[in-house]
Amino acid sequence: MDYGNMPVLKWEGAISAKKASAQIHHAEPVILQMSEDFNMSVDASAYGCRDGKTSGSHIDCNVESLLKTLAEENAQPELAKLATVAHTAGQVVDIDTDKRRIIIHD
């Protein structure tokens, strides 16, 4: 998937979650750029992810369970709320652990 034309949103908690939620409600993809200290270490296979082009990228993951796990691991309750919104909208998530990006799309 080409991420070049997707909007990138620097994650800043509640305000970012609100903006990302609006994107999702309009069935538009969004890339969340997480901070350097955000822990993205997960067992991708546990979330139904497929391998991406690089060792740090995982695609088409279960959006609700993966985002809720990342939210819990990083004490980001807004991300857990966004997980529910994205799940309800039928979205999936790709993660790029090397670049600290979370890509929510259909």
N, C-alpha and C positions, 0 to 999 in steps of 0.2 A: 504494500500500500504506500502511496506517495503522500507524505505528510506536508509537503511544501505549501499547499494552499489552505492549510488549516490554521485557524487563529490560535496563537499561543498566549496563555494566561499565566502570569507569574503567581504562584500560589501564595496568598496572604491571609488564609483563614476564611472567616465568615464572608467577607466581601467577595472573595474569589469564588467561594461556593455559590453565592447568589448569582454571580455573572455566569458561571459554568452551568448552573441549573437553567438559566434562561436559554442558553445555547441548546441544551439538551431538549428542552420543551419545544424548541423550534426545529427539532430533528437535525440539528447542525452539529458537526463534530467539534471537539475542542481538545487542545493539548494543554495539560497542566504542567508547568515547569516548577518542579519542587526545589527546595533549598538544598544546599550541599550537605547539610546534616540530616536530611530526610533518609531514613532507613528503608531501602527498597529490597532488602534480602527476603525472598520468599521462595518456596518450593513451587515453581511455576506449574509443574505437572498436577499439583493438588487443586489447581483452579481451572483445569481443562485447557490450559494454554498450549498453543503450538509453537514450535521454535521459529524465531524470526531469522532475519538475514545475518545477524551477529549473535555471539554467545550471550550478550546482555539484553537481547530483545526477545520478547515473548508476545505472541499475538492471539487475538480472539479468546481472551480469558473471560471467565465468569465475572462480570462487573461487580455484582453485589458482594460476593464473598471475598474477592481479592481486595476491593477498596475498603471493606470493613476491617479486614485484617491489617492493611496498611494504616488505617486510621487508628486502630488500637495500638499497634506497635509504635506509632509516632505521636500519640496523644493529640489526635486531630479529629475531634467529634464532628466537625463540619464535613469532613471527607466521608464519614459514615452516613451522614444524611444525604450527601450527594450520591452515594452508592445506591440508596433506595430509589432516588429519583431516576437514575440511569437504568436501573433494573426495570422499573415500571415502564420506562420508555422503550424497552427492548434493545438496549445498547449492549455493546461488548467493550472490552478494554484491552489495549495493548500497553505494554510497559517497556521502557528502554532504561535499564538500570544504569548503563554507562553514562547516559546524558541526564538522568534523573527526570524522565518525562513519563507522564501518564496520559495516554491518548484514549479518549472516549469517543466511540463512533458506532454507527449501525452496521 
